[in-house]
Amino acid sequence: MKTLAFASRNAKELQRDVLTSIFGIAFPIVLLVLLSVINSSIPKEVHMTLFEIKNLTGGISAFGLVFLSLFSALLV
């Protein structure tokens, strides 16, 4: 019972914190768009596959989850 109350309190605090939303949701999206723009400016003759979407999504999604975990750990 205490665990459920503690978890609901932390969930409410995370929802109310704007900084958590920015770093957890908006910043990874902005980062993905920025790296996609960089990829589109690289000439095709170079055969650079570092900034392709399929190579970026896993790392950027983990990046967002790490920030959410960091901010929730700071609440505890």
MDTraj code that builds the backbone (N, CA, C; nanometers):
import mdtraj as md
import numpy as np

residues = "MET LYS THR LEU ALA PHE ALA SER ARG ASN ALA LYS GLU LEU GLN ARG ASP VAL LEU THR SER ILE PHE GLY ILE ALA PHE PRO ILE VAL LEU LEU VAL LEU LEU SER VAL ILE ASN SER SER ILE PRO LYS GLU VAL HIS MET THR LEU PHE GLU ILE LYS ASN LEU THR GLY GLY ILE SER ALA PHE GLY LEU VAL PHE LEU SER LEU PHE SER ALA LEU LEU VAL".split()
xyz = np.array([
    [0.0822, -0.1194, 0.0000],
    [0.0000, 0.0000, 0.0000],
    [0.0864, 0.1254, 0.0000],
    [0.1930, 0.1234, 0.0813],
    [0.2817, 0.2392, 0.0850],
    [0.3547, 0.2562, -0.0479],
    [0.3867, 0.1455, -0.1119],
    [0.4563, 0.1520, -0.2398],
    [0.3692, 0.2161, -0.3464],
    [0.2427, 0.1829, -0.3482],
    [0.1505, 0.2403, -0.4459],
    [0.1335, 0.3906, -0.4235],
    [0.1237, 0.4311, -0.2991],
    [0.1124, 0.5738, -0.2684],
    [0.2394, 0.6487, -0.3077],
    [0.3547, 0.5886, -0.2819],
    [0.4820, 0.6501, -0.3177],
    [0.4980, 0.6611, -0.4692],
    [0.4570, 0.5555, -0.5405],
    [0.4670, 0.5563, -0.6861],
    [0.3722, 0.6581, -0.7476],
    [0.2528, 0.6711, -0.6941],
    [0.1585, 0.7693, -0.7497],
    [0.2053, 0.9117, -0.7215],
    [0.2664, 0.9339, -0.6066],
    [0.3194, 1.0672, -0.5759],
    [0.4336, 1.1030, -0.6711],
    [0.5227, 1.0066, -0.6977],
    [0.6322, 1.0320, -0.7909],
    [0.5818, 1.0544, -0.9329],
    [0.4797, 0.9801, -0.9726],
    [0.4231, 0.9986, -1.1064],
    [0.3627, 1.1385, -1.1211],
    [0.2943, 1.1856, -1.0174],
    [0.2372, 1.3211, -1.0215],
    [0.3465, 1.4271, -1.0287],
    [0.4531, 1.4086, -0.9528],
    [0.5621, 1.5058, -0.9544],
    [0.6324, 1.5077, -1.0896],
    [0.6485, 1.3919, -1.1517],
    [0.7106, 1.3869, -1.2843],
    [0.6238, 1.4530, -1.3901],
    [0.4924, 1.4369, -1.3787],
    [0.4015, 1.4990, -1.4752],
    [0.3987, 1.6499, -1.4604],
    [0.4159, 1.6994, -1.3412],
    [0.4101, 1.8439, -1.3164],
    [0.5411, 1.9142, -1.3478],
    [0.6494, 1.8408, -1.3550],
    [0.7802, 1.9008, -1.3784],
    [0.8008, 1.9214, -1.5284],
    [0.8127, 2.0452, -1.5697],
    [0.8267, 2.0789, -1.7112],
    [0.9635, 2.0357, -1.7632],
    [1.0657, 2.0482, -1.6828],
    [1.2005, 2.0130, -1.7245],
    [1.2110, 1.8642, -1.7582],
    [1.1429, 1.7810, -1.6832],
    [1.1424, 1.6377, -1.7121],
    [1.0783, 1.6109, -1.8474],
    [0.9695, 1.6791, -1.8766],
    [0.9032, 1.6607, -2.0052],
    [0.9912, 1.7066, -2.1204],
    [1.0600, 1.8167, -2.1001],
    [1.1464, 1.8686, -2.2066],
    [1.2613, 1.7732, -2.2350],
    [1.3315, 1.7308, -2.1302],
    [1.4465, 1.6430, -2.1517],
    [1.4068, 1.5005, -2.1859],
    [1.2933, 1.4553, -2.1406],
    [1.2527, 1.3179, -2.1658],
    [1.1818, 1.2963, -2.2970],
    [1.1118, 1.3974, -2.3473],
    [1.0313, 1.3808, -2.4683],
    [1.0763, 1.4737, -2.5800],
    [1.0798, 1.6035, -2.5514],
    [1.1061, 1.7012, -2.6575],
    [1.2520, 1.7004, -2.7031],
    [1.3455, 1.6895, -2.6100],
    [1.4867, 1.6953, -2.6474],
    [1.5289, 1.5785, -2.7364],
    [1.4877, 1.4539, -2.7097],
    [1.5230, 1.3463, -2.8037],
    [1.4617, 1.3663, -2.9423],
    [1.3418, 1.4228, -2.9495],
    [1.2811, 1.4485, -3.0799],
    [1.3584, 1.5557, -3.1552],
    [1.3965, 1.6617, -3.0850],
    [1.4764, 1.7678, -3.1474],
    [1.6114, 1.7121, -3.1919],
    [1.6711, 1.6288, -3.1111],
    [1.7992, 1.5685, -3.1455],
    [1.7869, 1.4791, -3.2686],
    [1.6794, 1.4032, -3.2774],
    [1.6561, 1.3167, -3.3930],
    [1.6368, 1.3982, -3.5195],
    [1.5617, 1.5069, -3.5114],
    [1.5410, 1.5937, -3.6281],
    [1.6723, 1.6597, -3.6695],
    [1.7491, 1.7073, -3.5737],
    [1.8768, 1.7725, -3.6033],
    [1.9738, 1.6768, -3.6719],
    [1.9860, 1.5562, -3.6208],
    [2.0756, 1.4597, -3.6829],
    [2.0253, 1.4127, -3.8182],
    [1.8951, 1.4130, -3.8401],
    [1.8403, 1.3810, -3.9721],
    [1.8737, 1.4900, -4.0732],
    [1.8699, 1.6148, -4.0293],
    [1.9082, 1.7260, -4.1175],
    [2.0564, 1.7166, -4.1518],
    [2.1382, 1.6821, -4.0550],
    [2.2806, 1.6630, -4.0821],
    [2.3002, 1.5509, -4.1827],
    [2.2248, 1.4429, -4.1689],
    [2.2362, 1.3311, -4.2626],
    [2.1957, 1.3712, -4.4035],
    [2.0953, 1.4547, -4.4162],
    [2.0518, 1.4949, -4.5503],
    [2.1515, 1.5879, -4.6180],
    [2.2376, 1.6540, -4.5401],
    [2.3361, 1.7434, -4.6010],
    [2.4655, 1.6725, -4.6397],
    [2.4815, 1.5465, -4.6010],
    [2.6007, 1.4696, -4.6374],
    [2.5813, 1.4146, -4.7786],
    [2.6786, 1.4332, -4.8670],
    [2.6650, 1.3800, -5.0034],
    [2.6545, 1.2272, -5.0035],
    [2.5791, 1.1741, -5.0976],
    [2.5583, 1.0290, -5.1064],
    [2.6848, 0.9554, -5.1485],
    [2.7765, 1.0232, -5.2148],
    [2.8986, 0.9584, -5.2622],
    [2.9903, 0.9157, -5.1476],
    [2.9733, 0.9756, -5.0321],
    [3.0594, 0.9470, -4.9174],
    [3.0242, 0.8122, -4.8538],
    [2.8985, 0.7689, -4.8707],
    [2.8464, 0.6442, -4.8119],
    [2.8563, 0.6459, -4.6594],
    [2.8217, 0.7598, -4.5996],
    [2.8223, 0.7744, -4.4539],
    [2.6872, 0.7263, -4.4007],
    [2.6893, 0.6228, -4.3178],
    [2.5655, 0.5666, -4.2634],
    [2.5498, 0.5954, -4.1147],
    [2.6347, 0.6797, -4.0596],
    [2.6330, 0.7052, -3.9165],
    [2.5058, 0.7774, -3.8724],
    [2.4565, 0.8725, -3.9510],
    [2.3437, 0.9551, -3.9107],
    [2.2110, 0.9099, -3.9704],
    [2.2002, 0.7867, -4.0153],
    [2.0727, 0.7379, -4.0674],
    [1.9772, 0.7107, -3.9517],
    [1.8485, 0.7248, -3.9802],
    [1.7452, 0.7087, -3.8767],
    [1.7534, 0.5711, -3.8103],
    [1.7744, 0.4675, -3.8894],
    [1.7770, 0.3326, -3.8317],
    [1.8927, 0.3139, -3.7343],
    [1.9983, 0.3930, -3.7478],
    [2.1104, 0.3837, -3.6554],
    [2.0945, 0.4734, -3.5338],
    [2.0025, 0.5678, -3.5388],
    [1.9890, 0.6662, -3.4313],
    [1.8770, 0.6377, -3.3325],
    [1.7707, 0.5740, -3.3759],
    [1.6505, 0.5649, -3.2929],
    [1.6717, 0.4900, -3.1617],
    [1.7472, 0.3829, -3.1646],
    [1.7697, 0.3076, -3.0411],
    [1.8439, 0.3878, -2.9354],
    [1.9493, 0.4537, -2.9769],
    [2.0274, 0.5334, -2.8836],
    [1.9527, 0.6536, -2.8308],
    [1.8767, 0.7181, -2.9175],
    [1.8040, 0.8370, -2.8742],
    [1.6870, 0.7997, -2.7840],
    [1.6217, 0.6880, -2.8099],
    [1.5136, 0.6461, -2.7201],
    [1.5700, 0.6068, -2.5825],
    [1.6850, 0.5422, -2.5814],
    [1.7493, 0.5108, -2.4532],
    [1.7927, 0.6386, -2.3821],
    [1.8368, 0.7382, -2.4576],
    [1.8761, 0.8671, -2.4030],
    [1.7592, 0.9327, -2.3295],
    [1.6403, 0.9301, -2.3900],
    [1.5218, 0.9867, -2.3263],
    [1.4826, 0.9120, -2.2007],
    [1.4914, 0.7789, -2.2053],
    [1.4569, 0.6999, -2.0873],
    [1.5562, 0.7208, -1.9736],
    [1.6828, 0.7415, -2.0072],
    [1.7826, 0.7669, -1.9033],
    [1.7545, 0.8994, -1.8339],
    [1.7153, 1.0008, -1.9102],
    [1.6822, 1.1285, -1.8472],
    [1.5593, 1.1171, -1.7589],
    [1.4582, 1.0428, -1.8033],
    [1.3411, 1.0222, -1.7175],
    [1.3789, 0.9479, -1.5902],
    [1.4652, 0.8486, -1.6020],
    [1.5108, 0.7755, -1.4831],
    [1.5916, 0.8643, -1.3908],
    [1.6744, 0.9500, -1.4497],
    [1.7556, 1.0400, -1.3697],
    [1.6687, 1.1344, -1.2887],
    [1.5689, 1.1952, -1.3511],
    [1.4838, 1.2895, -1.2812],
    [1.3947, 1.2197, -1.1786],
    [1.3506, 1.0985, -1.2080],
    [1.2707, 1.0284, -1.1082],
    [1.3578, 0.9851, -0.9899],
    [1.4844, 0.9522, -1.0144],
    [1.5748, 0.9186, -0.9039],
    [1.6040, 1.0402, -0.8180],
    [1.6092, 1.1572, -0.8787],
    [1.6322, 1.2789, -0.8017],
    [1.5147, 1.3119, -0.7112],
    [1.3957, 1.2681, -0.7484],
    [1.2785, 1.2916, -0.6647],
    [1.2814, 1.2048, -0.5395],
    [1.3393, 1.0885, -0.5521],
    [1.3439, 0.9958, -0.4387],
    [1.4434, 1.0495, -0.3389],
])
top = md.Topology()
chain = top.add_chain()
for i, resn in enumerate(residues, 1):
    res = top.add_residue(resn, chain, resSeq=i)
    for name in ("N", "CA", "C"):
        top.add_atom(name, md.element.get_by_symbol(name[0]), res)
traj = md.Trajectory(xyz[None], top)
